[in-house]
Amino acid sequence: WWGSLTEIIAPTLIIGGGSSHIPQDKLQEVSKRIPNCKLVTIEGAGHEVHTGNLSSFLTAVKSFLDS
């Protein structure tokens, strides 16, 4: 699947929680491989970002959809 990331053609948003068990550097690696990808890190949230900081999650999604 790693090699297929470059084939994604849709605009992509990755939202990571600042205290998630998934390392931020790995999310950065993935986001750099996907063309037209935006990575947003939400501090104060874990793996379930929408649960940890719903307001910031919704702001990130709305901003992405409006762009």
CHARMM internal coordinates of N, CA and C (Angstrom, degrees):
IC EDIT
DIST 1 N 1 CA 1.4373
DIST 1 CA 1 C 1.5131
ANGL 1 N 1 CA 1 C 111.05
DIST 1 C 2 N 1.3096
ANGL 1 CA 1 C 2 N 117.72
DIHE 1 N 1 CA 1 C 2 N -28.75
DIST 2 N 2 CA 1.4718
ANGL 1 C 2 N 2 CA 121.82
DIHE 1 CA 1 C 2 N 2 CA -177.88
DIST 2 CA 2 C 1.5313
ANGL 2 N 2 CA 2 C 110.35
DIHE 1 C 2 N 2 CA 2 C -59.50
DIST 2 C 3 N 1.3227
ANGL 2 CA 2 C 3 N 116.92
DIHE 2 N 2 CA 2 C 3 N -44.90
DIST 3 N 3 CA 1.4521
ANGL 2 C 3 N 3 CA 121.16
DIHE 2 CA 2 C 3 N 3 CA -179.81
DIST 3 CA 3 C 1.5164
ANGL 3 N 3 CA 3 C 113.51
DIHE 2 C 3 N 3 CA 3 C -68.12
DIST 3 C 4 N 1.3110
ANGL 3 CA 3 C 4 N 117.16
DIHE 3 N 3 CA 3 C 4 N -23.08
DIST 4 N 4 CA 1.4649
ANGL 3 C 4 N 4 CA 121.40
DIHE 3 CA 3 C 4 N 4 CA -178.82
DIST 4 CA 4 C 1.5277
ANGL 4 N 4 CA 4 C 112.93
DIHE 3 C 4 N 4 CA 4 C -82.35
DIST 4 C 5 N 1.3119
ANGL 4 CA 4 C 5 N 117.92
DIHE 4 N 4 CA 4 C 5 N -10.16
DIST 5 N 5 CA 1.4726
ANGL 4 C 5 N 5 CA 119.70
DIHE 4 CA 4 C 5 N 5 CA -178.57
DIST 5 CA 5 C 1.5207
ANGL 5 N 5 CA 5 C 112.04
DIHE 4 C 5 N 5 CA 5 C -59.17
DIST 5 C 6 N 1.3101
ANGL 5 CA 5 C 6 N 117.61
DIHE 5 N 5 CA 5 C 6 N -34.26
DIST 6 N 6 CA 1.4675
ANGL 5 C 6 N 6 CA 120.95
DIHE 5 CA 5 C 6 N 6 CA -178.87
DIST 6 CA 6 C 1.5236
ANGL 6 N 6 CA 6 C 112.46
DIHE 5 C 6 N 6 CA 6 C -69.26
DIST 6 C 7 N 1.3271
ANGL 6 CA 6 C 7 N 116.70
DIHE 6 N 6 CA 6 C 7 N -13.15
DIST 7 N 7 CA 1.4637
ANGL 6 C 7 N 7 CA 121.04
DIHE 6 CA 6 C 7 N 7 CA -179.00
DIST 7 CA 7 C 1.5267
ANGL 7 N 7 CA 7 C 113.01
DIHE 6 C 7 N 7 CA 7 C -90.31
DIST 7 C 8 N 1.3061
ANGL 7 CA 7 C 8 N 117.46
DIHE 7 N 7 CA 7 C 8 N -5.00
DIST 8 N 8 CA 1.4596
ANGL 7 C 8 N 8 CA 120.36
DIHE 7 CA 7 C 8 N 8 CA 179.07
DIST 8 CA 8 C 1.5229
ANGL 8 N 8 CA 8 C 108.15
DIHE 7 C 8 N 8 CA 8 C -69.13
DIST 8 C 9 N 1.3270
ANGL 8 CA 8 C 9 N 117.16
DIHE 8 N 8 CA 8 C 9 N 126.39
DIST 9 N 9 CA 1.4616
ANGL 8 C 9 N 9 CA 119.98
DIHE 8 CA 8 C 9 N 9 CA -176.51
DIST 9 CA 9 C 1.5281
ANGL 9 N 9 CA 9 C 113.06
DIHE 8 C 9 N 9 CA 9 C -107.64
DIST 9 C 10 N 1.3114
ANGL 9 CA 9 C 10 N 117.35
DIHE 9 N 9 CA 9 C 10 N -14.64
DIST 10 N 10 CA 1.4674
ANGL 9 C 10 N 10 CA 120.25
DIHE 9 CA 9 C 10 N 10 CA -179.43
DIST 10 CA 10 C 1.5284
ANGL 10 N 10 CA 10 C 109.93
DIHE 9 C 10 N 10 CA 10 C -82.38
DIST 10 C 11 N 1.3363
ANGL 10 CA 10 C 11 N 117.13
DIHE 10 N 10 CA 10 C 11 N 144.08
DIST 11 N 11 CA 1.4591
ANGL 10 C 11 N 11 CA 118.79
DIHE 10 CA 10 C 11 N 11 CA 172.22
DIST 11 CA 11 C 1.5342
ANGL 11 N 11 CA 11 C 109.01
DIHE 10 C 11 N 11 CA 11 C -54.55
DIST 11 C 12 N 1.3104
ANGL 11 CA 11 C 12 N 116.36
DIHE 11 N 11 CA 11 C 12 N 136.79
DIST 12 N 12 CA 1.4603
ANGL 11 C 12 N 12 CA 120.98
DIHE 11 CA 11 C 12 N 12 CA -171.19
DIST 12 CA 12 C 1.5207
ANGL 12 N 12 CA 12 C 110.83
DIHE 11 C 12 N 12 CA 12 C -128.38
DIST 12 C 13 N 1.3103
ANGL 12 CA 12 C 13 N 115.66
DIHE 12 N 12 CA 12 C 13 N 139.02
DIST 13 N 13 CA 1.4630
ANGL 12 C 13 N 13 CA 122.34
DIHE 12 CA 12 C 13 N 13 CA 175.76
DIST 13 CA 13 C 1.5172
ANGL 13 N 13 CA 13 C 108.19
DIHE 12 C 13 N 13 CA 13 C -119.57
DIST 13 C 14 N 1.3229
ANGL 13 CA 13 C 14 N 115.92
DIHE 13 N 13 CA 13 C 14 N 126.12
DIST 14 N 14 CA 1.4557
ANGL 13 C 14 N 14 CA 121.62
DIHE 13 CA 13 C 14 N 14 CA 172.50
DIST 14 CA 14 C 1.5154
ANGL 14 N 14 CA 14 C 106.98
DIHE 13 C 14 N 14 CA 14 C -112.72
DIST 14 C 15 N 1.3147
ANGL 14 CA 14 C 15 N 115.97
DIHE 14 N 14 CA 14 C 15 N 125.24
DIST 15 N 15 CA 1.4629
ANGL 14 C 15 N 15 CA 121.15
DIHE 14 CA 14 C 15 N 15 CA 178.10
DIST 15 CA 15 C 1.5192
ANGL 15 N 15 CA 15 C 107.61
DIHE 14 C 15 N 15 CA 15 C -115.16
DIST 15 C 16 N 1.3171
ANGL 15 CA 15 C 16 N 115.83
DIHE 15 N 15 CA 15 C 16 N 122.78
DIST 16 N 16 CA 1.4511
ANGL 15 C 16 N 16 CA 121.15
DIHE 15 CA 15 C 16 N 16 CA 179.18
DIST 16 CA 16 C 1.5122
ANGL 16 N 16 CA 16 C 110.71
DIHE 15 C 16 N 16 CA 16 C -118.80
DIST 16 C 17 N 1.3039
ANGL 16 CA 16 C 17 N 115.55
DIHE 16 N 16 CA 16 C 17 N 144.26
DIST 17 N 17 CA 1.4517
ANGL 16 C 17 N 17 CA 120.20
DIHE 16 CA 16 C 17 N 17 CA 174.00
DIST 17 CA 17 C 1.5186
ANGL 17 N 17 CA 17 C 110.08
DIHE 16 C 17 N 17 CA 17 C -83.19
DIST 17 C 18 N 1.3008
ANGL 17 CA 17 C 18 N 117.20
DIHE 17 N 17 CA 17 C 18 N 137.65
DIST 18 N 18 CA 1.4547
ANGL 17 C 18 N 18 CA 121.80
DIHE 17 CA 17 C 18 N 18 CA -177.78
DIST 18 CA 18 C 1.5166
ANGL 18 N 18 CA 18 C 113.54
DIHE 17 C 18 N 18 CA 18 C -61.62
DIST 18 C 19 N 1.3208
ANGL 18 CA 18 C 19 N 116.87
DIHE 18 N 18 CA 18 C 19 N -25.17
DIST 19 N 19 CA 1.4669
ANGL 18 C 19 N 19 CA 119.72
DIHE 18 CA 18 C 19 N 19 CA 179.16
DIST 19 CA 19 C 1.5315
ANGL 19 N 19 CA 19 C 111.53
DIHE 18 C 19 N 19 CA 19 C -114.65
DIST 19 C 20 N 1.3240
ANGL 19 CA 19 C 20 N 115.98
DIHE 19 N 19 CA 19 C 20 N 25.92
DIST 20 N 20 CA 1.4667
ANGL 19 C 20 N 20 CA 121.44
DIHE 19 CA 19 C 20 N 20 CA 178.92
DIST 20 CA 20 C 1.5238
ANGL 20 N 20 CA 20 C 110.24
DIHE 19 C 20 N 20 CA 20 C -71.10
DIST 20 C 21 N 1.3265
ANGL 20 CA 20 C 21 N 116.35
DIHE 20 N 20 CA 20 C 21 N 158.20
DIST 21 N 21 CA 1.4596
ANGL 20 C 21 N 21 CA 120.57
DIHE 20 CA 20 C 21 N 21 CA 175.35
DIST 21 CA 21 C 1.5316
ANGL 21 N 21 CA 21 C 111.93
DIHE 20 C 21 N 21 CA 21 C -74.83
DIST 21 C 22 N 1.3263
ANGL 21 CA 21 C 22 N 116.82
DIHE 21 N 21 CA 21 C 22 N -11.23
DIST 22 N 22 CA 1.4612
ANGL 21 C 22 N 22 CA 120.60
DIHE 21 CA 21 C 22 N 22 CA 175.91
DIST 22 CA 22 C 1.5328
ANGL 22 N 22 CA 22 C 107.12
DIHE 21 C 22 N 22 CA 22 C -87.47
DIST 22 C 23 N 1.3215
ANGL 22 CA 22 C 23 N 117.71
DIHE 22 N 22 CA 22 C 23 N 118.88
DIST 23 N 23 CA 1.4653
ANGL 22 C 23 N 23 CA 120.38
DIHE 22 CA 22 C 23 N 23 CA -177.02
DIST 23 CA 23 C 1.5356
ANGL 23 N 23 CA 23 C 112.42
DIHE 22 C 23 N 23 CA 23 C -60.72
DIST 23 C 24 N 1.3108
ANGL 23 CA 23 C 24 N 116.36
DIHE 23 N 23 CA 23 C 24 N 137.47
DIST 24 N 24 CA 1.4615
ANGL 23 C 24 N 24 CA 121.44
DIHE 23 CA 23 C 24 N 24 CA -179.40
DIST 24 CA 24 C 1.5234
ANGL 24 N 24 CA 24 C 111.81
DIHE 23 C 24 N 24 CA 24 C -60.64
DIST 24 C 25 N 1.3238
ANGL 24 CA 24 C 25 N 117.87
DIHE 24 N 24 CA 24 C 25 N -33.55
DIST 25 N 25 CA 1.4585
ANGL 24 C 25 N 25 CA 119.17
DIHE 24 CA 24 C 25 N 25 CA 179.68
DIST 25 CA 25 C 1.5291
ANGL 25 N 25 CA 25 C 111.54
DIHE 24 C 25 N 25 CA 25 C -65.59
DIST 25 C 26 N 1.3243
ANGL 25 CA 25 C 26 N 117.72
DIHE 25 N 25 CA 25 C 26 N -30.75
DIST 26 N 26 CA 1.4667
ANGL 25 C 26 N 26 CA 120.68
DIHE 25 CA 25 C 26 N 26 CA 176.53
DIST 26 CA 26 C 1.5286
ANGL 26 N 26 CA 26 C 110.44
DIHE 25 C 26 N 26 CA 26 C -70.61
DIST 26 C 27 N 1.3271
ANGL 26 CA 26 C 27 N 116.54
DIHE 26 N 26 CA 26 C 27 N -40.23
DIST 27 N 27 CA 1.4669
ANGL 26 C 27 N 27 CA 119.66
DIHE 26 CA 26 C 27 N 27 CA 176.45
DIST 27 CA 27 C 1.5254
ANGL 27 N 27 CA 27 C 110.40
DIHE 26 C 27 N 27 CA 27 C -63.09
DIST 27 C 28 N 1.3279
ANGL 27 CA 27 C 28 N 116.99
DIHE 27 N 27 CA 27 C 28 N -38.08
DIST 28 N 28 CA 1.4692
ANGL 27 C 28 N 28 CA 120.47
DIHE 27 CA 27 C 28 N 28 CA 177.49
DIST 28 CA 28 C 1.5229
ANGL 28 N 28 CA 28 C 110.95
DIHE 27 C 28 N 28 CA 28 C -64.08
DIST 28 C 29 N 1.3374
ANGL 28 CA 28 C 29 N 116.72
DIHE 28 N 28 CA 28 C 29 N -41.70
DIST 29 N 29 CA 1.4671
ANGL 28 C 29 N 29 CA 120.39
DIHE 28 CA 28 C 29 N 29 CA 177.71
DIST 29 CA 29 C 1.5266
ANGL 29 N 29 CA 29 C 110.89
DIHE 28 C 29 N 29 CA 29 C -60.12
DIST 29 C 30 N 1.3235
ANGL 29 CA 29 C 30 N 116.38
DIHE 29 N 29 CA 29 C 30 N -45.60
DIST 30 N 30 CA 1.4689
ANGL 29 C 30 N 30 CA 120.53
DIHE 29 CA 29 C 30 N 30 CA 179.83
DIST 30 CA 30 C 1.5242
ANGL 30 N 30 CA 30 C 109.87
DIHE 29 C 30 N 30 CA 30 C -63.09
DIST 30 C 31 N 1.3223
ANGL 30 CA 30 C 31 N 117.14
DIHE 30 N 30 CA 30 C 31 N -46.42
DIST 31 N 31 CA 1.4685
ANGL 30 C 31 N 31 CA 120.26
DIHE 30 CA 30 C 31 N 31 CA -176.43
DIST 31 CA 31 C 1.5222
ANGL 31 N 31 CA 31 C 112.05
DIHE 30 C 31 N 31 CA 31 C -64.65
DIST 31 C 32 N 1.3161
ANGL 31 CA 31 C 32 N 117.77
DIHE 31 N 31 CA 31 C 32 N -30.23
DIST 32 N 32 CA 1.4704
ANGL 31 C 32 N 32 CA 120.58
DIHE 31 CA 31 C 32 N 32 CA 178.60
DIST 32 CA 32 C 1.5235
ANGL 32 N 32 CA 32 C 111.88
DIHE 31 C 32 N 32 CA 32 C -73.43
DIST 32 C 33 N 1.3086
ANGL 32 CA 32 C 33 N 117.60
DIHE 32 N 32 CA 32 C 33 N -24.37
DIST 33 N 33 CA 1.4624
ANGL 32 C 33 N 33 CA 121.33
DIHE 32 CA 32 C 33 N 33 CA -179.55
DIST 33 CA 33 C 1.5354
ANGL 33 N 33 CA 33 C 111.95
DIHE 32 C 33 N 33 CA 33 C -82.43
DIST 33 C 34 N 1.3138
ANGL 33 CA 33 C 34 N 116.98
DIHE 33 N 33 CA 33 C 34 N -23.12
DIST 34 N 34 CA 1.4646
ANGL 33 C 34 N 34 CA 120.92
DIHE 33 CA 33 C 34 N 34 CA -178.55
DIST 34 CA 34 C 1.5227
ANGL 34 N 34 CA 34 C 109.06
DIHE 33 C 34 N 34 CA 34 C -91.55
DIST 34 C 35 N 1.3255
ANGL 34 CA 34 C 35 N 117.71
DIHE 34 N 34 CA 34 C 35 N 119.77
DIST 35 N 35 CA 1.4645
ANGL 34 C 35 N 35 CA 119.41
DIHE 34 CA 34 C 35 N 35 CA 176.38
DIST 35 CA 35 C 1.5343
ANGL 35 N 35 CA 35 C 110.32
DIHE 34 C 35 N 35 CA 35 C -61.27
DIST 35 C 36 N 1.3052
ANGL 35 CA 35 C 36 N 115.82
DIHE 35 N 35 CA 35 C 36 N 143.31
DIST 36 N 36 CA 1.4677
ANGL 35 C 36 N 36 CA 121.47
DIHE 35 CA 35 C 36 N 36 CA 176.60
DIST 36 CA 36 C 1.5314
ANGL 36 N 36 CA 36 C 111.52
DIHE 35 C 36 N 36 CA 36 C 56.63
DIST 36 C 37 N 1.3214
ANGL 36 CA 36 C 37 N 115.62
DIHE 36 N 36 CA 36 C 37 N 48.22
DIST 37 N 37 CA 1.4596
ANGL 36 C 37 N 37 CA 121.55
DIHE 36 CA 36 C 37 N 37 CA -178.94
DIST 37 CA 37 C 1.5278
ANGL 37 N 37 CA 37 C 110.22
DIHE 36 C 37 N 37 CA 37 C -114.49
DIST 37 C 38 N 1.2998
ANGL 37 CA 37 C 38 N 115.50
DIHE 37 N 37 CA 37 C 38 N 138.55
DIST 38 N 38 CA 1.4611
ANGL 37 C 38 N 38 CA 121.47
DIHE 37 CA 37 C 38 N 38 CA 175.93
DIST 38 CA 38 C 1.5236
ANGL 38 N 38 CA 38 C 108.33
DIHE 37 C 38 N 38 CA 38 C -116.84
DIST 38 C 39 N 1.3255
ANGL 38 CA 38 C 39 N 115.57
DIHE 38 N 38 CA 38 C 39 N 132.16
DIST 39 N 39 CA 1.4561
ANGL 38 C 39 N 39 CA 121.68
DIHE 38 CA 38 C 39 N 39 CA 177.04
DIST 39 CA 39 C 1.5179
ANGL 39 N 39 CA 39 C 108.35
DIHE 38 C 39 N 39 CA 39 C -109.60
DIST 39 C 40 N 1.3221
ANGL 39 CA 39 C 40 N 115.79
DIHE 39 N 39 CA 39 C 40 N 127.84
DIST 40 N 40 CA 1.4644
ANGL 39 C 40 N 40 CA 122.16
DIHE 39 CA 39 C 40 N 40 CA 176.44
DIST 40 CA 40 C 1.5213
ANGL 40 N 40 CA 40 C 107.64
DIHE 39 C 40 N 40 CA 40 C -121.64
DIST 40 C 41 N 1.3218
ANGL 40 CA 40 C 41 N 116.41
DIHE 40 N 40 CA 40 C 41 N 128.81
DIST 41 N 41 CA 1.4557
ANGL 40 C 41 N 41 CA 121.60
DIHE 40 CA 40 C 41 N 41 CA 175.07
DIST 41 CA 41 C 1.5197
ANGL 41 N 41 CA 41 C 108.14
DIHE 40 C 41 N 41 CA 41 C -106.47
DIST 41 C 42 N 1.3094
ANGL 41 CA 41 C 42 N 116.25
DIHE 41 N 41 CA 41 C 42 N 127.65
DIST 42 N 42 CA 1.4590
ANGL 41 C 42 N 42 CA 121.50
DIHE 41 CA 41 C 42 N 42 CA -179.36
DIST 42 CA 42 C 1.5223
ANGL 42 N 42 CA 42 C 108.68
DIHE 41 C 42 N 42 CA 42 C -108.97
DIST 42 C 43 N 1.3103
ANGL 42 CA 42 C 43 N 114.23
DIHE 42 N 42 CA 42 C 43 N 110.22
DIST 43 N 43 CA 1.4585
ANGL 42 C 43 N 43 CA 120.34
DIHE 42 CA 42 C 43 N 43 CA 179.34
DIST 43 CA 43 C 1.5249
ANGL 43 N 43 CA 43 C 109.38
DIHE 42 C 43 N 43 CA 43 C -68.31
DIST 43 C 44 N 1.2965
ANGL 43 CA 43 C 44 N 115.36
DIHE 43 N 43 CA 43 C 44 N 151.07
DIST 44 N 44 CA 1.4572
ANGL 43 C 44 N 44 CA 120.01
DIHE 43 CA 43 C 44 N 44 CA 179.09
DIST 44 CA 44 C 1.5153
ANGL 44 N 44 CA 44 C 113.66
DIHE 43 C 44 N 44 CA 44 C 79.59
DIST 44 C 45 N 1.3368
ANGL 44 CA 44 C 45 N 115.84
DIHE 44 N 44 CA 44 C 45 N 9.77
DIST 45 N 45 CA 1.4637
ANGL 44 C 45 N 45 CA 119.83
DIHE 44 CA 44 C 45 N 45 CA 178.81
DIST 45 CA 45 C 1.5185
ANGL 45 N 45 CA 45 C 108.28
DIHE 44 C 45 N 45 CA 45 C -127.73
DIST 45 C 46 N 1.3157
ANGL 45 CA 45 C 46 N 115.49
DIHE 45 N 45 CA 45 C 46 N 149.65
DIST 46 N 46 CA 1.4613
ANGL 45 C 46 N 46 CA 121.06
DIHE 45 CA 45 C 46 N 46 CA 177.32
DIST 46 CA 46 C 1.5077
ANGL 46 N 46 CA 46 C 110.65
DIHE 45 C 46 N 46 CA 46 C -99.53
DIST 46 C 47 N 1.3202
ANGL 46 CA 46 C 47 N 116.66
DIHE 46 N 46 CA 46 C 47 N -146.74
DIST 47 N 47 CA 1.4624
ANGL 46 C 47 N 47 CA 121.89
DIHE 46 CA 46 C 47 N 47 CA -177.52
DIST 47 CA 47 C 1.5280
ANGL 47 N 47 CA 47 C 111.59
DIHE 46 C 47 N 47 CA 47 C -63.41
DIST 47 C 48 N 1.3161
ANGL 47 CA 47 C 48 N 118.05
DIHE 47 N 47 CA 47 C 48 N -38.40
DIST 48 N 48 CA 1.4658
ANGL 47 C 48 N 48 CA 121.71
DIHE 47 CA 47 C 48 N 48 CA 177.18
DIST 48 CA 48 C 1.5269
ANGL 48 N 48 CA 48 C 107.93
DIHE 47 C 48 N 48 CA 48 C -92.18
DIST 48 C 49 N 1.3253
ANGL 48 CA 48 C 49 N 114.75
DIHE 48 N 48 CA 48 C 49 N 77.46
DIST 49 N 49 CA 1.4626
ANGL 48 C 49 N 49 CA 121.83
DIHE 48 CA 48 C 49 N 49 CA -172.53
DIST 49 CA 49 C 1.5254
ANGL 49 N 49 CA 49 C 111.74
DIHE 48 C 49 N 49 CA 49 C -56.12
DIST 49 C 50 N 1.3143
ANGL 49 CA 49 C 50 N 116.94
DIHE 49 N 49 CA 49 C 50 N -43.57
DIST 50 N 50 CA 1.4639
ANGL 49 C 50 N 50 CA 120.83
DIHE 49 CA 49 C 50 N 50 CA -177.71
DIST 50 CA 50 C 1.5288
ANGL 50 N 50 CA 50 C 111.74
DIHE 49 C 50 N 50 CA 50 C -62.39
DIST 50 C 51 N 1.3119
ANGL 50 CA 50 C 51 N 117.15
DIHE 50 N 50 CA 50 C 51 N -27.48
DIST 51 N 51 CA 1.4584
ANGL 50 C 51 N 51 CA 120.66
DIHE 50 CA 50 C 51 N 51 CA 178.15
DIST 51 CA 51 C 1.5242
ANGL 51 N 51 CA 51 C 110.99
DIHE 50 C 51 N 51 CA 51 C -82.70
DIST 51 C 52 N 1.3346
ANGL 51 CA 51 C 52 N 116.17
DIHE 51 N 51 CA 51 C 52 N -38.06
DIST 52 N 52 CA 1.4562
ANGL 51 C 52 N 52 CA 121.35
DIHE 51 CA 51 C 52 N 52 CA -176.05
DIST 52 CA 52 C 1.5148
ANGL 52 N 52 CA 52 C 114.41
DIHE 51 C 52 N 52 CA 52 C -75.70
DIST 52 C 53 N 1.3445
ANGL 52 CA 52 C 53 N 116.72
DIHE 52 N 52 CA 52 C 53 N -32.12
DIST 53 N 53 CA 1.4625
ANGL 52 C 53 N 53 CA 120.09
DIHE 52 CA 52 C 53 N 53 CA -178.72
DIST 53 CA 53 C 1.5267
ANGL 53 N 53 CA 53 C 108.30
DIHE 52 C 53 N 53 CA 53 C -156.09
DIST 53 C 54 N 1.3158
ANGL 53 CA 53 C 54 N 115.49
DIHE 53 N 53 CA 53 C 54 N 74.65
DIST 54 N 54 CA 1.4652
ANGL 53 C 54 N 54 CA 121.68
DIHE 53 CA 53 C 54 N 54 CA -175.12
DIST 54 CA 54 C 1.5237
ANGL 54 N 54 CA 54 C 112.46
DIHE 53 C 54 N 54 CA 54 C -58.66
DIST 54 C 55 N 1.3025
ANGL 54 CA 54 C 55 N 117.70
DIHE 54 N 54 CA 54 C 55 N -42.27
DIST 55 N 55 CA 1.4615
ANGL 54 C 55 N 55 CA 121.16
DIHE 54 CA 54 C 55 N 55 CA -177.62
DIST 55 CA 55 C 1.5303
ANGL 55 N 55 CA 55 C 111.37
DIHE 54 C 55 N 55 CA 55 C -59.64
DIST 55 C 56 N 1.3130
ANGL 55 CA 55 C 56 N 117.23
DIHE 55 N 55 CA 55 C 56 N -47.84
DIST 56 N 56 CA 1.4715
ANGL 55 C 56 N 56 CA 120.70
DIHE 55 CA 55 C 56 N 56 CA 179.88
DIST 56 CA 56 C 1.5246
ANGL 56 N 56 CA 56 C 111.29
DIHE 55 C 56 N 56 CA 56 C -68.54
DIST 56 C 57 N 1.3235
ANGL 56 CA 56 C 57 N 116.61
DIHE 56 N 56 CA 56 C 57 N -36.32
DIST 57 N 57 CA 1.4633
ANGL 56 C 57 N 57 CA 121.04
DIHE 56 CA 56 C 57 N 57 CA 176.82
DIST 57 CA 57 C 1.5279
ANGL 57 N 57 CA 57 C 110.10
DIHE 56 C 57 N 57 CA 57 C -60.40
DIST 57 C 58 N 1.3281
ANGL 57 CA 57 C 58 N 116.71
DIHE 57 N 57 CA 57 C 58 N -48.89
DIST 58 N 58 CA 1.4641
ANGL 57 C 58 N 58 CA 120.55
DIHE 57 CA 57 C 58 N 58 CA -179.05
DIST 58 CA 58 C 1.5247
ANGL 58 N 58 CA 58 C 111.46
DIHE 57 C 58 N 58 CA 58 C -65.13
DIST 58 C 59 N 1.3095
ANGL 58 CA 58 C 59 N 117.16
DIHE 58 N 58 CA 58 C 59 N -36.82
DIST 59 N 59 CA 1.4672
ANGL 58 C 59 N 59 CA 120.89
DIHE 58 CA 58 C 59 N 59 CA 177.35
DIST 59 CA 59 C 1.5213
ANGL 59 N 59 CA 59 C 110.28
DIHE 58 C 59 N 59 CA 59 C -62.57
DIST 59 C 60 N 1.3248
ANGL 59 CA 59 C 60 N 117.39
DIHE 59 N 59 CA 59 C 60 N -43.89
DIST 60 N 60 CA 1.4674
ANGL 59 C 60 N 60 CA 121.58
DIHE 59 CA 59 C 60 N 60 CA 179.38
DIST 60 CA 60 C 1.5206
ANGL 60 N 60 CA 60 C 111.31
DIHE 59 C 60 N 60 CA 60 C -63.95
DIST 60 C 61 N 1.3233
ANGL 60 CA 60 C 61 N 116.94
DIHE 60 N 60 CA 60 C 61 N -43.85
DIST 61 N 61 CA 1.4724
ANGL 60 C 61 N 61 CA 120.66
DIHE 60 CA 60 C 61 N 61 CA 179.84
DIST 61 CA 61 C 1.5238
ANGL 61 N 61 CA 61 C 110.44
DIHE 60 C 61 N 61 CA 61 C -65.17
DIST 61 C 62 N 1.3175
ANGL 61 CA 61 C 62 N 117.30
DIHE 61 N 61 CA 61 C 62 N -46.07
DIST 62 N 62 CA 1.4749
ANGL 61 C 62 N 62 CA 120.82
DIHE 61 CA 61 C 62 N 62 CA -179.68
DIST 62 CA 62 C 1.5221
ANGL 62 N 62 CA 62 C 110.90
DIHE 61 C 62 N 62 CA 62 C -61.45
DIST 62 C 63 N 1.3196
ANGL 62 CA 62 C 63 N 116.83
DIHE 62 N 62 CA 62 C 63 N -44.16
DIST 63 N 63 CA 1.4737
ANGL 62 C 63 N 63 CA 120.92
DIHE 62 CA 62 C 63 N 63 CA 178.80
DIST 63 CA 63 C 1.5184
ANGL 63 N 63 CA 63 C 110.79
DIHE 62 C 63 N 63 CA 63 C -60.04
DIST 63 C 64 N 1.3203
ANGL 63 CA 63 C 64 N 116.98
DIHE 63 N 63 CA 63 C 64 N -42.60
DIST 64 N 64 CA 1.4594
ANGL 63 C 64 N 64 CA 121.63
DIHE 63 CA 63 C 64 N 64 CA 179.59
DIST 64 CA 64 C 1.5267
ANGL 64 N 64 CA 64 C 110.69
DIHE 63 C 64 N 64 CA 64 C -64.84
DIST 64 C 65 N 1.3180
ANGL 64 CA 64 C 65 N 116.92
DIHE 64 N 64 CA 64 C 65 N -44.80
DIST 65 N 65 CA 1.4658
ANGL 64 C 65 N 65 CA 120.52
DIHE 64 CA 64 C 65 N 65 CA -178.65
DIST 65 CA 65 C 1.5295
ANGL 65 N 65 CA 65 C 112.33
DIHE 64 C 65 N 65 CA 65 C -68.71
DIST 65 C 66 N 1.3310
ANGL 65 CA 65 C 66 N 116.57
DIHE 65 N 65 CA 65 C 66 N -29.75
DIST 66 N 66 CA 1.4681
ANGL 65 C 66 N 66 CA 120.79
DIHE 65 CA 65 C 66 N 66 CA -179.98
DIST 66 CA 66 C 1.5269
ANGL 66 N 66 CA 66 C 112.69
DIHE 65 C 66 N 66 CA 66 C -80.21
DIST 66 C 67 N 1.3284
ANGL 66 CA 66 C 67 N 116.99
DIHE 66 N 66 CA 66 C 67 N -13.69
DIST 67 N 67 CA 1.4774
ANGL 66 C 67 N 67 CA 118.77
DIHE 66 CA 66 C 67 N 67 CA -175.83
DIST 67 CA 67 C 1.5146
ANGL 67 N 67 CA 67 C 111.57
DIHE 66 C 67 N 67 CA 67 C -88.01
END
COOR INIT
IC SEED 1 N 1 CA 1 C
IC BUILD
